[in-house]
Amino acid sequence: MFAGIVLRNSRADVRDVADADTLLAALTPYAQADIAGSWQGSHALLVQALTRNTAESRHEAVPETCAATGRVIVSWVRLDNRADLCAQLDLELRETLTDPQIILAAHRVWGEACAARLEGDFSFLIHDPERHTVFCARDAVGAKPFFYHLSAEMFVFASTATIYPALRNFDASPSREWLARFLIGESSDPVKTAYSQVSKLAPGHSMTVGREGPVKPARYFAFTGTAAKTWKRDPHWVEAYREAFHRAVDDRLRSAWRIGAENSGGLDSATIIGRAVDSLEGGGSDLPCFSVCHMADEPHYILDLAMYCGIEHNSVLTRPTYQPRPADIDRAIRVLGYPPEHSHALFHVPFFEQAQAADIRTLLSGFGGDEIVTSSARFLSRELLLNGRYTQLFRESSGKPARRAARVAAMLASDWRGSHKAAPRIRTPRLERTLLRRDVLEEYQLAGFNQLKGEAWRQARTLNEHLLAQPSFRSFLVGRLEGCTLIAASYGIDYRWPMLDRRLMAQYLATPSIEKRHRQWGRYLHRRACVGTVPDKILWKETKALGNIPHLGRDRHLNAVDVEALPDALVDVVDRNAAMDQARTLDHCLSDERLWVAKAPERNNLQALATLATWLK
């Protein structure tokens, strides 16, 4: 993790804003780093805190300095193409050559074009004292965060927003729009943040900042749908995808410490575990797993996978807490600088605690597959329709012939009427029962997640276009990654997501749509690529359904919030009458488990309000 201040057109001293100790204390509130250091010049202060993980990281200096140019790098990085980069840069591939040193060499040779040549999870900044410029970049999916404030006077950057309230003479006021979006559960954004004066460097972007003049982030990579339009399946595509998937998992096994994995019993985490066990020298004995077992059918899949893959130790949490503990919320705010935007950032805290106690520093997760590579690919039917492939549409539909024929006829009729182009207002439950004032809804044109999903369906012409336009990929993905990455890091753990490997995703997007679904089988490409690595009952499970949640309504409590004494920033956006009405409604439901479960939007609304009140106070 890292942070820093670079003065631009200013005669001030960086110490007027913050000193190294202040920045490092904000980066490591739980003393999780193995080593920390700083670099200071006449107009810049850079700090870094490192929790070692890979063998190469044991040799890493914080910060690293280029002997040839004097440039300084602060970073949070794991490079997955070290060998390729060393070959291109004429470097000796050795354990003492660190990832930041390779990036410095790449920047020396390729300049701003270096970011496009890096594979892995990274965010970094390179300061050139001689030219008084900085260059920064963030990986293609946003696995590692990068926050910044830019003005004519200074550039303040960090891998977490928690540094900004710690700065002297800095406006760390909350963003009104972010508060509003958080209260409907849709605040995650690739650029906007919880602070009005702070932005994010979007995934796949880089930026150069000089002493003066305009600054604009530049996109160095974007996912595109490059699939050929062909309608016949070819085993070549399965093999190419399998190779990319194996590489994605194997690249994330590089660590000098113990590795763990999340085992949900689902297809994504199962196939990652299956490959990891094959690649690790000790097999299942080298891969402790962690599971949450809260749905009725989960135990069978979790334990079947563990037995199939020879997992010796699989910790199972059987009664998770759905309302986060106040202590966990406080920790998240200290680590992130704002409340977590996705519930899983706190839902998996028990995993982090156990992993930390066992000296596990890497945790593999199946998250991210649904967004692209293991999506259900339901849009295939529409793509076939739009291309006039009516016979094939009939063959690829599920069910008995009469049912398939009826479905195709209905799609043709809808297309002829143009009803698929309509734009109904399909509000999410949180938005439908919002606590926001009407003028706030109108000011920010809050349409809701479901509305955005509908627009993506109507406008797309191909399966790839549909996937890339989904709000879950374009906006919400980054919020979960940032929250989970930072909170796990506070326990000394590096979260790794093989399903979000850039090369794997690019391979999927280059694969013809027909390979990705067949009748009732979504995730068809991934299933075929993983035959034999996990139990068939997991590999060919038709849906993601795992039964009901038996104890969802048993823990009926909320973290308290005084609606009459809200911070001013919340009074500016919240309809307090609506908040009090919903609070009274939930009070009446405390004695009725069924009603409590049914009032999920109200519960989530008031939990969000309580969390924001805690943060703002």
Order of alpha helices (4+ residues) and beta strands (2+ residues): beta-alpha-beta-beta-beta-beta-alpha-alpha-beta-beta-beta-beta-alpha-beta-beta-beta-alpha-beta-alpha-beta-alpha-beta-alpha-alpha-alpha-beta-alpha-alpha-alpha-alpha-alpha-alpha-alpha-alpha-beta-alpha-alpha-alpha-alpha-alpha-alpha-alpha
